[in-house]
Amino acid sequence: MGDSPQVIAKKPRGRPFQKGNCANPTGRPKKTPELIEVETLAKTYGPEAIERLAHWMREGDGPVSLKAAETLINRGFGKPIETRNTTVTKRMVVEAPMPAKDADTWASEHGPH
């Protein structure tokens, strides 16, 4: 082999799997009867819970009112996407070692010293 870096072919964009194959062949797990019952109960009490949150929002008690309003907005419109600002202070470049002629040569160049 020469000194040129090895070129790795990239997967084409758009369809990461062959047609007919899926990353999750068994699909989403089925809901248990207990989970279905809890979801049904929660949906039954949903309008009452929203009324209660609206009541607390209108009460005027600062922290409780704010939390109730926040909860109503999150339920109605979804939570905002959380973003993080980060600063990179040090950049590192890692290169794979070049192929060697045989294992002994590679071990002498890259093995523990």
C-alpha positions in Angstrom: 0.0 0.0 0.0 1.1 3.6 -0.6 1.2 6.6 1.6 -2.1 7.9 0.4 -5.0 8.0 3.0 -7.6 5.3 2.7 -10.9 6.6 1.1 -14.1 5.3 2.7 -17.3 5.5 0.6 -20.1 7.4 2.2 -23.7 6.1 2.3 -25.9 7.9 -0.1 -28.3 10.5 1.5 -32.0 10.1 1.6 -32.5 6.4 2.2 -30.1 4.9 4.8 -31.6 1.4 4.5 -32.3 -0.8 1.6 -35.9 -0.8 0.4 -37.9 -3.2 2.5 -35.5 -3.2 5.4 -36.1 -1.2 8.6 -33.9 -0.2 11.6 -36.7 -1.3 13.9 -38.2 -4.5 12.4 -40.3 -5.4 15.5 -41.8 -1.9 15.7 -42.9 0.0 18.8 -43.6 -2.1 21.8 -47.3 -2.8 22.5 -48.9 -0.9 25.4 -49.7 -2.9 28.5 -53.3 -3.0 29.7 -52.2 -1.0 32.8 -50.7 1.7 30.7 -53.8 2.0 28.6 -55.9 2.3 31.8 -53.7 5.0 33.2 -53.8 7.0 29.9 -57.6 6.7 29.8 -57.9 8.0 33.3 -55.5 10.8 32.7 -57.5 11.8 29.6 -60.7 11.7 31.6 -59.4 14.1 34.2 -57.6 16.3 31.6 -60.3 19.0 31.3 -60.7 19.2 35.1 -56.9 19.5 35.5 -56.8 22.3 32.9 -59.6 24.2 34.7 -57.7 23.8 38.0 -54.4 25.1 36.4 -56.3 28.0 35.0 -57.8 28.7 38.4 -54.3 28.7 40.0 -53.0 30.8 37.2 -55.6 33.5 37.9 -55.1 33.4 41.7 -52.3 35.9 41.7 -49.9 33.9 44.0 -46.6 34.6 42.2 -44.8 31.3 42.0 -47.9 29.1 41.9 -49.5 31.3 39.2 -46.4 31.3 37.1 -45.9 27.6 37.3 -49.6 27.0 36.4 -49.3 29.3 33.4 -46.1 27.7 32.3 -47.6 24.2 32.6 -50.6 25.3 30.5 -48.4 26.8 27.8 -46.2 23.7 27.7 -49.2 21.4 27.3 -50.8 23.5 24.7 -47.8 24.4 22.6 -45.1 22.0 23.7 -41.9 22.7 25.7 -39.4 25.0 24.0 -36.3 23.5 22.5 -33.5 23.7 25.0 -30.3 25.2 23.5 -26.8 25.3 25.0 -24.1 27.7 24.1 -20.7 26.1 24.3 -17.2 27.4 23.6 -14.5 25.1 22.2 -11.2 26.0 23.8 -9.0 23.3 22.4 -9.2 21.5 19.0 -7.8 18.1 18.5 -7.1 16.3 15.3 -6.8 12.5 15.5 -5.4 10.6 12.5 -5.5 6.9 12.1 -2.1 5.2 11.8 -1.0 4.3 8.3 -1.1 0.6 7.4 2.1 -1.3 8.1 3.6 -4.1 6.1 3.1 -6.6 8.9 1.9 -6.9 12.5 5.4 -6.8 14.0 6.2 -3.5 12.2 2.9 -2.0 13.3 3.4 -3.0 16.9 7.0 -1.6 17.0 5.7 1.8 15.6 2.4 2.1 17.5 2.5 -0.4 20.4 3.3 0.4 24.0 6.8 1.8 24.5 
